[in-house]
Amino acid sequence: MRTAEAQRTPSFFLTQSHEEGCLIQFASDTSDQSDQSVEPRMVVGNVSVLCGPNAGGTPAVPGTPVLPGEPVGYMTFPFNRHRPGNQRAGIFSENAEILAHEAHAADQFVLRLRAPECARHAAPGSFVHLRCDPRLPLRRPLSIMRASPRDHWVELLYKVVGTGTRLLALKQPGDYLGMLGPIGHPFRTHPEHPRPLLIGGGVGMPPMVFLADSLCSDRRFRPFVILGSEVPFPFRPCPSRHLVPTLPPPVIAAMPLLDDWDIPSRLTSLSDLPGCFRGYVTDLARQWLQGLDTAARAEVEVFACGPHAMLAAVAALAREFGLPCQVSLEEFMACAVGGCAGCVVQVRGEAEPTMQRVCVDGPVFDAYAVFGS
């Protein structure tokens, strides 16, 4: 398939078709056809776009106008090439079918979507950009909680906080949602730190569950998970089968899924929830760390996701104990593919601070680069 000539129009257009796929062109004053090393490919601002098979299974017709966000195929957006260790394949656009949609207390929902490409490429810490309703032009970023490459689904946890998630809560199994994903740089574990401490707060719990899932079959690691919430948890807490000697005996509530994976976990809340530690996640984490001997503490690496204030407290705790720490940031996003730079944060560089995009430069960062001393 040859690269199509540029068109000066303000929308997405299907410019060329083939039995194996379709080519989508975004034509604007910033469009550029200079990158033709891999066909079909074009440059949208600073984002390279590669398009593939029609997701809906309908033959593509050249010249057909396509509304922004309409699922016509998949697109991959290569991440920044300058970041060391980047091995992500790209971002896929899929027409994701809702397989299950469970409601929980306090307007929390667990959403399972059939999205084969996203499920195959997702990693702990990555997220999706979901079109909650055709009436909304902007998507919503949601962290991935679980992924099954074999069964082709991803699972998300979200809380209703505005118009987009309120409309999303009305969707039913069998409905379809436009989705971009997986997006972002994931967490990275290190065998020299075989005791990962995973800390998740509120809707920051999903990346910790995903990371725990990835570690449960790796016998090199012995993770411990702390989850905090000020509303009822989006699961029924259970008494843990795993004894954690350094913690008070009444603190026994755990996430059932983690218990099934033989991963010890504990829950915290200021709401006097049964079996939960009364206090902040960092209070419980400090007790656990203080109960370890010097050799065991040196094996700990901290991973966290949650509200900004919680992450700042986790970074301070990790610094107090001299531990490496990675955090996944939560930010409002518009495009989520690095084009708009609406989610930038200041990150400490080797020479001076730099502004980096949470969507594609993150969302996972070294905690000390974001939360300086």
C-alpha positions as CSV (number, residue, x, y, z in Angstrom):
1,M,0.0,0.0,0.0
2,R,1.4,3.4,-1.0
3,T,1.3,6.5,1.2
4,A,-1.6,8.8,0.2
5,E,-1.1,12.4,-0.7
6,A,-1.8,14.9,2.0
7,Q,-5.3,16.5,2.2
8,R,-6.0,19.9,3.8
9,T,-9.2,19.1,5.8
10,P,-10.0,19.4,9.5
11,S,-11.0,15.8,10.2
12,F,-10.0,12.2,9.8
13,F,-10.3,10.7,6.3
14,L,-10.0,7.2,5.0
15,T,-7.6,8.0,2.1
16,Q,-6.7,4.5,0.8
17,S,-7.9,1.0,1.3
18,H,-6.6,-2.5,0.8
19,E,-7.7,-6.0,1.5
20,E,-5.4,-6.1,4.6
21,G,-6.4,-2.8,6.1
22,C,-7.0,0.9,5.7
23,L,-5.1,4.1,6.0
24,I,-6.3,7.0,8.1
25,Q,-5.0,10.5,7.5
26,F,-5.2,13.4,9.8
27,A,-4.8,16.5,7.5
28,S,-4.0,19.8,9.2
29,D,-1.4,22.5,8.8
30,T,1.0,20.5,10.9
31,S,0.6,17.2,9.0
32,D,3.8,15.9,7.4
33,Q,4.4,13.0,5.1
34,S,8.1,13.0,5.5
35,D,8.3,9.7,7.4
36,Q,7.7,7.0,4.9
37,S,10.2,4.4,6.1
38,V,7.4,2.1,7.1
39,E,4.2,2.1,5.1
40,P,1.5,3.1,5.6
41,R,2.8,5.8,8.0
42,M,2.4,9.5,8.4
43,V,3.3,12.2,11.0
44,V,0.6,13.9,13.0
45,G,2.3,16.8,14.8
46,N,5.1,14.9,16.5
47,V,3.2,11.5,16.6
48,S,3.8,8.9,13.9
49,V,0.7,7.0,12.9
50,L,0.6,3.5,11.5
51,C,-2.8,2.0,10.6
52,G,-3.9,-1.6,10.2
53,P,-6.9,-3.9,9.7
54,N,-10.4,-2.6,9.8
55,A,-11.7,-3.3,13.4
56,G,-15.3,-3.4,12.3
57,G,-14.8,-6.0,9.6
58,T,-16.5,-3.7,7.0
59,P,-14.6,-3.1,3.7
60,A,-13.0,0.4,3.7
61,V,-14.0,2.9,1.1
62,P,-11.5,5.5,0.0
63,G,-12.6,9.0,0.7
64,T,-15.0,8.1,3.4
65,P,-15.1,10.7,6.2
66,V,-14.5,9.3,9.7
67,L,-15.5,11.1,12.8
68,P,-12.6,11.6,15.4
69,G,-12.7,8.6,17.7
70,E,-14.8,6.4,15.3
71,P,-13.4,2.8,15.4
72,V,-12.2,2.1,11.8
73,G,-9.1,0.1,12.6
74,Y,-6.0,0.3,14.8
75,M,-3.3,2.9,15.0
76,T,0.1,2.5,16.7
77,F,1.9,5.5,18.1
78,P,5.6,4.8,18.7
79,F,6.8,6.2,22.0
80,N,9.7,8.7,22.5
81,R,12.8,7.0,21.2
82,H,15.1,9.0,23.5
83,R,13.9,7.3,26.7
84,P,16.3,4.4,27.7
85,G,14.8,1.0,28.0
86,N,11.8,1.8,25.9
87,Q,10.5,-1.5,24.3
88,R,6.8,-0.7,24.0
89,A,5.3,-1.6,20.7
90,G,2.7,1.1,20.4
91,I,-0.8,2.3,21.1
92,F,-3.7,0.4,19.4
93,S,-7.2,1.8,18.7
94,E,-9.8,-0.9,19.1
95,N,-13.6,-1.1,19.1
96,A,-13.8,-2.8,22.5
97,E,-16.8,-4.8,23.4
98,I,-18.1,-4.7,27.0
99,L,-17.9,-8.2,28.4
100,A,-18.9,-7.4,32.0
101,H,-19.7,-4.3,33.9
102,E,-20.0,-4.7,37.7
103,A,-21.3,-1.9,40.0
104,H,-19.8,-1.6,43.5
105,A,-20.5,0.7,46.5
106,A,-19.7,4.5,46.3
107,D,-20.2,4.6,42.5
108,Q,-17.3,2.4,41.7
109,F,-17.3,0.1,38.7
110,V,-15.2,-2.8,37.3
111,L,-15.3,-2.9,33.5
112,R,-14.1,-5.8,31.4
113,L,-13.5,-5.1,27.7
114,R,-12.7,-7.4,24.8
115,A,-9.6,-5.7,23.3
116,P,-7.1,-8.3,21.9
117,E,-4.3,-6.0,20.9
118,C,-4.4,-4.0,24.2
119,A,-4.5,-7.2,26.2
120,R,-1.5,-8.6,24.4
121,H,0.6,-5.5,24.9
122,A,-0.5,-4.2,28.2
123,A,2.0,-4.0,31.1
124,P,1.6,-3.0,34.8
125,G,1.3,0.8,34.9
126,S,-0.1,1.3,31.4
127,F,-3.5,2.8,30.8
128,V,-6.2,3.2,28.2
129,H,-7.9,6.2,26.8
130,L,-11.6,5.4,26.6
131,R,-14.4,7.1,24.7
132,C,-17.2,6.9,27.3
133,D,-20.0,8.0,25.0
134,P,-20.4,9.1,21.3
135,R,-21.7,12.5,22.6
136,L,-18.4,13.3,24.3
137,P,-15.5,14.4,22.1
138,L,-12.8,13.8,24.7
139,R,-11.8,10.4,26.1
140,R,-11.0,9.5,29.7
141,P,-7.8,7.9,30.9
142,L,-8.3,4.7,33.0
143,S,-5.6,2.5,34.5
144,I,-5.5,-1.2,33.5
145,M,-6.2,-3.5,36.5
146,R,-5.8,-6.8,34.8
147,A,-5.2,-8.2,31.3
148,S,-5.7,-11.6,29.7
149,P,-3.8,-12.0,26.5
150,R,-5.2,-15.5,26.1
151,D,-8.8,-14.5,26.5
152,H,-8.3,-11.1,24.8
153,W,-9.7,-8.9,27.6
154,V,-8.6,-6.0,29.8
155,E,-10.2,-5.0,33.1
156,L,-10.5,-1.4,34.4
157,L,-11.6,0.1,37.7
158,Y,-13.2,3.5,37.7
159,K,-15.2,5.8,40.0
160,V,-18.0,8.1,38.8
161,V,-16.7,11.6,39.2
162,G,-18.2,13.6,36.3
163,T,-20.2,13.5,33.0
164,G,-17.9,11.1,31.2
165,T,-17.8,8.4,33.8
166,R,-21.5,8.9,34.6
167,L,-22.3,8.1,31.0
168,L,-19.9,5.2,31.0
169,A,-21.6,3.7,34.0
170,L,-24.8,3.4,31.9
171,K,-23.1,1.1,29.3
172,Q,-24.2,-2.5,29.2
173,P,-22.5,-5.8,28.2
174,G,-22.6,-6.0,24.4
175,D,-22.0,-2.3,23.9
176,Y,-18.9,-1.1,22.2
177,L,-16.5,1.6,23.2
178,G,-13.7,3.2,21.2
179,M,-10.4,2.7,23.1
180,L,-6.7,3.7,22.7
181,G,-4.2,1.6,24.5
182,P,-2.1,0.5,26.1
183,I,-0.4,3.8,26.7
184,G,2.6,4.8,28.8
185,H,5.8,3.4,30.3
186,P,5.1,0.6,32.8
187,F,6.7,-0.2,36.2
188,R,10.0,-2.0,36.1
189,T,10.9,-4.5,38.7
190,H,14.5,-5.5,39.6
191,P,15.6,-8.9,40.9
192,E,18.1,-7.2,43.2
193,H,15.1,-5.9,45.1
194,P,13.0,-9.1,45.5
195,R,10.6,-7.6,48.2
196,P,8.4,-5.2,46.2
197,L,6.2,-3.0,48.4
198,L,3.1,-2.1,46.4
199,I,1.0,0.8,47.6
200,G,-2.3,1.8,46.0
201,G,-4.9,4.4,47.0
202,G,-8.4,4.8,45.7
203,V,-8.5,4.5,41.9
204,G,-4.8,4.1,42.1
205,M,-5.3,0.5,43.2
206,P,-5.5,-1.0,39.6
207,P,-1.8,-0.7,38.6
208,M,-0.9,-2.4,41.9
209,V,-3.2,-5.3,41.3
210,F,-1.8,-5.6,37.7
211,L,1.8,-5.5,39.0
212,A,1.0,-8.1,41.7
213,D,-0.5,-10.3,39.0
214,S,2.7,-10.1,37.0
215,L,4.8,-11.1,40.0
216,C,2.7,-13.9,41.4
217,S,4.3,-16.5,39.0
218,D,7.8,-15.2,39.4
219,R,9.3,-16.9,42.4
220,R,12.2,-14.4,42.6
221,F,9.8,-11.9,44.1
222,R,7.9,-11.8,47.5
223,P,5.6,-8.8,47.1
224,F,3.5,-7.2,49.9
225,V,0.5,-5.0,48.9
226,I,-1.1,-2.2,50.8
227,L,-4.4,-0.8,49.5
228,G,-6.2,2.2,50.9
229,S,-9.7,3.7,50.5
230,E,-11.9,6.1,52.2
231,V,-15.0,4.5,50.7
232,P,-15.9,0.8,50.8
233,F,-13.5,-1.2,48.7
234,P,-14.7,-2.4,45.2
235,F,-14.5,-6.0,46.4
236,R,-15.5,-7.9,49.5
237,P,-12.5,-7.9,51.9
238,C,-11.6,-11.2,53.4
239,P,-9.5,-12.3,56.4
240,S,-6.0,-13.0,54.9
241,R,-4.6,-16.5,55.0
242,H,-1.1,-14.9,55.1
243,L,0.4,-13.9,58.4
244,V,2.5,-10.7,58.4
245,P,4.3,-10.9,61.7
246,T,5.3,-7.2,61.8
247,L,1.7,-5.9,61.7
248,P,-0.9,-5.7,64.5
249,P,-3.0,-8.9,64.7
250,P,-6.4,-7.1,64.3
251,V,-5.2,-5.8,60.9
252,I,-6.3,-8.9,58.9
253,A,-8.5,-7.6,56.0
254,A,-7.1,-8.4,52.5
255,M,-8.1,-8.4,48.9
256,P,-9.5,-11.9,48.0
257,L,-7.9,-11.9,44.5
258,L,-4.4,-11.3,46.0
259,D,-5.0,-13.9,48.6
260,D,-5.9,-16.4,45.9
261,W,-2.6,-15.5,44.2
262,D,-0.7,-16.2,47.5
263,I,0.3,-12.6,47.7
264,P,-0.1,-11.0,51.2
265,S,-2.1,-7.8,51.3
266,R,-3.6,-5.5,53.9
267,L,-6.2,-2.7,53.7
268,T,-6.2,0.7,55.3
269,S,-8.9,3.3,55.8
270,L,-9.8,6.2,58.1
271,S,-13.5,5.0,57.9
272,D,-13.3,2.2,60.5
273,L,-13.8,-0.5,58.0
274,P,-13.7,-4.0,59.7
275,G,-10.3,-5.6,59.7
276,C,-8.6,-2.6,58.1
277,F,-5.7,-0.6,59.6
278,R,-7.0,2.8,60.8
279,G,-4.6,5.3,59.2
280,Y,-2.9,6.2,56.0
281,V,-1.2,3.7,53.7
282,T,2.2,5.2,54.6
283,D,1.5,4.6,58.3
284,L,1.0,0.9,57.7
285,A,4.0,0.8,55.3
286,R,6.2,2.4,58.0
287,Q,5.2,-0.3,60.5
288,W,6.0,-3.0,58.0
289,L,9.3,-1.6,57.1
290,Q,10.3,-1.0,60.7
291,G,9.6,-4.7,61.4
292,L,12.1,-5.9,58.8
293,D,15.8,-6.4,59.7
294,T,18.4,-4.4,57.8
295,A,19.2,-7.1,55.2
296,A,15.5,-7.6,54.4
297,R,14.8,-3.9,54.2
298,A,17.6,-3.5,51.7
299,E,15.7,-5.8,49.4
300,V,12.6,-3.6,49.2
301,E,11.6,-1.5,46.3
302,V,8.5,0.7,46.5
303,F,5.8,1.0,43.8
304,A,2.8,3.4,44.2
305,C,-0.2,4.9,42.5
306,G,-2.8,7.2,43.9
307,P,-3.6,10.8,44.7
308,H,-0.7,13.3,44.4
309,A,-0.6,13.9,48.2
310,M,-0.3,10.2,48.8
311,L,2.5,9.8,46.3
312,A,4.4,12.7,47.9
313,A,4.1,11.0,51.3
314,V,5.2,7.6,49.8
315,A,8.2,9.2,48.2
316,A,9.1,10.8,51.5
317,L,8.8,7.5,53.3
318,A,10.9,5.7,50.7
319,R,13.6,8.5,51.1
320,E,13.4,8.1,54.9
321,F,14.3,4.4,54.6
322,G,16.7,4.9,51.6
323,L,14.6,2.8,49.2
324,P,14.2,3.0,45.5
325,C,10.7,4.1,44.5
326,Q,8.6,4.3,41.4
327,V,5.3,6.2,41.2
328,S,2.5,6.3,38.6
329,L,1.0,9.8,38.3
330,E,-2.6,10.7,37.8
331,E,-3.3,13.7,35.6
332,F,-6.1,15.1,33.5
333,M,-5.4,14.4,29.8
334,A,-6.8,15.5,26.4
335,C,-5.1,13.5,23.6
336,A,-3.1,11.0,25.8
337,V,-0.6,10.4,22.9
338,G,1.8,13.2,23.6
339,G,0.5,15.7,21.0
340,C,-1.2,18.3,23.2
341,A,1.3,18.5,26.1
342,G,-1.6,19.1,28.4
343,C,-0.5,16.7,31.1
344,V,3.1,17.9,31.6
345,V,4.9,17.7,35.0
346,Q,8.2,19.0,36.1
347,V,10.8,16.2,36.4
348,R,14.3,16.6,37.7
349,G,16.9,16.1,34.9
350,E,20.7,15.5,35.1
351,A,21.4,19.2,34.5
352,E,18.2,21.0,35.1
353,P,14.4,20.2,35.5
354,T,12.5,19.3,32.4
355,M,8.8,19.2,31.6
356,Q,7.6,15.7,30.6
357,R,4.3,14.4,29.5
358,V,2.6,12.0,31.9
359,C,0.9,10.1,29.1
360,V,3.8,9.0,27.0
361,D,6.9,9.9,29.1
362,G,5.1,8.4,32.1
363,P,2.8,7.7,33.8
364,V,5.5,5.9,35.8
365,F,8.4,8.0,37.0
366,D,11.2,7.7,39.5
367,A,9.7,9.2,42.7
368,Y,12.7,11.3,43.5
369,A,12.7,12.9,40.1
370,V,9.1,14.1,40.6
371,F,9.1,14.7,44.4
372,G,12.4,16.4,45.1
373,S,13.8,16.8,48.6
